[in-house]
Amino acid sequence: MLYWAAVFFVVALVAALFGFGGIASASAGIAQILFFLFLVLFVVSLIAGVVRRR
């Protein structure tokens, strides 16, 4: 999932470079959503790992 967030971020950068505002903002939004989703899943898995060890 972090890979896809990075891919959409790169697509947003390339689109912004060429001046495609709508595509750039959509790709940046998708990258941001995927990044935060990855972050939440990472924290949940960390908490689950700590609870499982006890």
N, CA and C atoms as a LAMMPS dump frame, in Angstrom:
ITEM: TIMESTEP
0
ITEM: NUMBER OF ATOMS
162
ITEM: BOX BOUNDS ff ff ff
-5.0000000000000000e+02 5.0000000000000000e+02
-5.0000000000000000e+02 5.0000000000000000e+02
-5.0000000000000000e+02 5.0000000000000000e+02
ITEM: ATOMS id mol type element x y z
1 1 1 N 0.828 -1.182 0
2 1 2 C 0 0 0
3 1 3 C 0.878 1.254 0
4 2 1 N 1.969 1.19 0.718
5 2 2 C 2.885 2.326 0.712
6 2 3 C 3.475 2.52 -0.682
7 3 1 N 3.67 1.409 -1.398
8 3 2 C 4.167 1.479 -2.773
9 3 3 C 3.195 2.266 -3.651
10 4 1 N 1.882 1.968 -3.517
11 4 2 C 0.889 2.661 -4.334
12 4 3 C 0.787 4.131 -3.951
13 5 1 N 0.961 4.443 -2.675
14 5 2 C 0.965 5.845 -2.258
15 5 3 C 2.129 6.589 -2.917
16 6 1 N 3.284 5.931 -2.973
17 6 2 C 4.455 6.539 -3.614
18 6 3 C 4.225 6.692 -5.116
19 7 1 N 3.592 5.702 -5.73
20 7 2 C 3.313 5.779 -7.168
21 7 3 C 2.385 6.951 -7.474
22 8 1 N 1.303 7.094 -6.709
23 8 2 C 0.389 8.206 -6.942
24 8 3 C 1.052 9.545 -6.652
25 9 1 N 1.981 9.585 -5.697
26 9 2 C 2.719 10.812 -5.41
27 9 3 C 3.588 11.206 -6.597
28 10 1 N 4.266 10.218 -7.186
29 10 2 C 5.108 10.493 -8.356
30 10 3 C 4.245 10.932 -9.54
31 11 1 N 3.101 10.286 -9.73
32 11 2 C 2.189 10.691 -10.801
33 11 3 C 1.732 12.132 -10.576
34 12 1 N 1.442 12.481 -9.328
35 12 2 C 1.026 13.853 -9.02
36 12 3 C 2.147 14.848 -9.319
37 13 1 N 3.383 14.482 -8.991
38 13 2 C 4.512 15.382 -9.274
39 13 3 C 4.703 15.579 -10.775
40 14 1 N 4.622 14.485 -11.539
41 14 2 C 4.786 14.583 -12.991
42 14 3 C 3.646 15.397 -13.61
43 15 1 N 2.427 15.159 -13.142
44 15 2 C 1.285 15.907 -13.667
45 15 3 C 1.395 17.393 -13.315
46 16 1 N 1.868 17.68 -12.115
47 16 2 C 2.045 19.083 -11.719
48 16 3 C 3.14 19.755 -12.555
49 17 1 N 4.169 18.984 -12.885
50 17 2 C 5.268 19.509 -13.694
51 17 3 C 4.777 19.929 -15.077
52 18 1 N 3.87 19.142 -15.642
53 18 2 C 3.352 19.444 -16.967
54 18 3 C 2.116 20.341 -16.945
55 19 1 N 1.649 20.711 -15.77
56 19 2 C 0.571 21.67 -15.662
57 19 3 C -0.834 21.091 -15.693
58 20 1 N -0.967 19.802 -15.456
59 20 2 C -2.292 19.193 -15.412
60 20 3 C -2.815 19.293 -13.983
61 21 1 N -3.462 20.37 -13.653
62 21 2 C -3.879 20.655 -12.281
63 21 3 C -4.858 19.652 -11.712
64 22 1 N -5.868 19.261 -12.494
65 22 2 C -6.876 18.326 -11.997
66 22 3 C -6.292 16.956 -11.709
67 23 1 N -5.463 16.471 -12.621
68 23 2 C -4.843 15.157 -12.432
69 23 3 C -3.876 15.191 -11.255
70 24 1 N -3.144 16.285 -11.135
71 24 2 C -2.173 16.404 -10.043
72 24 3 C -2.864 16.411 -8.687
73 25 1 N -3.948 17.151 -8.58
74 25 2 C -4.63 17.219 -7.285
75 25 3 C -5.315 15.899 -6.954
76 26 1 N -5.867 15.224 -7.951
77 26 2 C -6.502 13.93 -7.703
78 26 3 C -5.468 12.893 -7.273
79 27 1 N -4.335 12.856 -7.955
80 27 2 C -3.29 11.895 -7.607
81 27 3 C -2.701 12.189 -6.23
82 28 1 N -2.531 13.452 -5.92
83 28 2 C -2.012 13.822 -4.604
84 28 3 C -3.005 13.437 -3.509
85 29 1 N -4.278 13.623 -3.774
86 29 2 C -5.301 13.238 -2.796
87 29 3 C -5.321 11.736 -2.557
88 30 1 N -5.227 10.957 -3.627
89 30 2 C -5.2 9.5 -3.496
90 30 3 C -3.949 9.06 -2.746
91 31 1 N -2.815 9.666 -3.062
92 31 2 C -1.567 9.326 -2.365
93 31 3 C -1.673 9.645 -0.881
94 32 1 N -2.295 10.757 -0.546
95 32 2 C -2.441 11.148 0.857
96 32 3 C -3.355 10.174 1.592
97 33 1 N -4.46 9.791 0.975
98 33 2 C -5.376 8.836 1.597
99 33 3 C -4.691 7.493 1.818
100 34 1 N -3.981 7.003 0.806
101 34 2 C -3.297 5.719 0.938
102 34 3 C -2.203 5.768 1.998
103 35 1 N -1.497 6.889 2.086
104 35 2 C -0.447 7.013 3.087
105 35 3 C -1.019 6.95 4.497
106 36 1 N -2.1 7.701 4.737
107 36 2 C -2.692 7.684 6.073
108 36 3 C -3.324 6.345 6.398
109 37 1 N -3.883 5.682 5.389
110 37 2 C -4.424 4.348 5.595
111 37 3 C -3.306 3.366 5.96
112 38 1 N -2.181 3.467 5.265
113 38 2 C -1.022 2.646 5.589
114 38 3 C -0.54 2.932 7.005
115 39 1 N -0.504 4.196 7.375
116 39 2 C -0.04 4.581 8.704
117 39 3 C -0.948 4.004 9.791
118 40 1 N -2.259 4.067 9.591
119 40 2 C -3.208 3.521 10.564
120 40 3 C -3.041 2.009 10.675
121 41 1 N -2.924 1.314 9.538
122 41 2 C -2.733 -0.134 9.567
123 41 3 C -1.423 -0.52 10.24
124 42 1 N -0.387 0.287 10.046
125 42 2 C 0.901 0.03 10.687
126 42 3 C 0.785 0.145 12.205
127 43 1 N 0.12 1.194 12.681
128 43 2 C -0.048 1.388 14.126
129 43 3 C -0.897 0.269 14.718
130 44 1 N -1.961 -0.132 14.021
131 44 2 C -2.808 -1.222 14.503
132 44 3 C -2.017 -2.52 14.588
133 45 1 N -1.183 -2.801 13.593
134 45 2 C -0.385 -4.03 13.632
135 45 3 C 0.669 -3.974 14.732
136 46 1 N 1.209 -2.797 15.004
137 46 2 C 2.157 -2.661 16.115
138 46 3 C 1.478 -2.947 17.446
139 47 1 N 0.306 -2.381 17.644
140 47 2 C -0.435 -2.597 18.893
141 47 3 C -0.824 -4.062 19.024
142 48 1 N -1.265 -4.678 17.928
143 48 2 C -1.636 -6.09 17.968
144 48 3 C -0.432 -6.958 18.278
145 49 1 N 0.739 -6.618 17.778
146 49 2 C 1.955 -7.362 18.078
147 49 3 C 2.36 -7.26 19.543
148 50 1 N 2.201 -6.082 20.114
149 50 2 C 2.535 -5.898 21.538
150 50 3 C 1.563 -6.651 22.416
151 51 1 N 0.293 -6.61 22.072
152 51 2 C -0.73 -7.299 22.874
153 51 3 C -0.541 -8.818 22.771
154 52 1 N -0.182 -9.299 21.603
155 52 2 C 0.001 -10.738 21.407
156 52 3 C 1.181 -11.296 22.195
157 53 1 N 2.222 -10.502 22.375
158 53 2 C 3.405 -10.967 23.104
159 53 3 C 3.112 -11.157 24.584
160 54 1 N 2.158 -10.397 25.088
161 54 2 C 1.847 -10.48 26.517
162 54 3 C 0.919 -11.603 26.712
